[in-house]
Each structure stands twice: as structure tokens, then as C-alpha cells.
């Protein structure tokens, strides 16, 4: 498995979320981190799906041109 910047950022957000939950305090910070984590992972998943679809279309068309 190749370590990417997306994995590093995602793990950092997860660690920060767990730290804020276990350390207590206000609920506002964990909520903000959680919503940021969901947004970041969703954007990353969509970008990966678009990259995969582009590669799949290139293989089926027999060309390397992106549409």
C-alpha cells in the first residue's frame, strides 16, 4: 500500500478528532473536526472515482486522451 498525502491528512484528522473527544471540553471542536473530515474524505473519494473512470474510459477507447 502506497502512503499518500490524502492518507496522512485523513489520519491526522482522525487522530485530532479522537484526541478532542477523549480530552473533553466543548463539543464544538469535535463537531467541526468531524464535519471537516467527512468533507475531506468525500472530496477525496470523488476525485479518486473520477480518476478511475478516466483511466477506464482510456482503456476501453484505446487512447490516452482525456475528455
Residue, then its C-alpha position, 0 to 999 in steps of 0.5 A: x500500500x502506497x502512503x499518500x498525502x490524502x492518507x496522512x491528512x485523513x489520519x491526522x484528522x482522525x487522530x485530532x478528532x479522537x484526541x478532542x473527544x477523549x480530552x473533553x471540553x466543548x463539543x464544538x471542536x469535535x463537531x467541526x473536526x468531524x464535519x471537516x473530515x467527512x468533507x475531506x474524505x468525500x472530496x477525496x473519494x470523488x476525485x479518486x472515482x473520477x480518476x478511475x473512470x478516466x483511466x477506464x474510459x482510456x482503456x476501453x477507447x484505446x487512447x490516452x486522451x482525456x475528455 
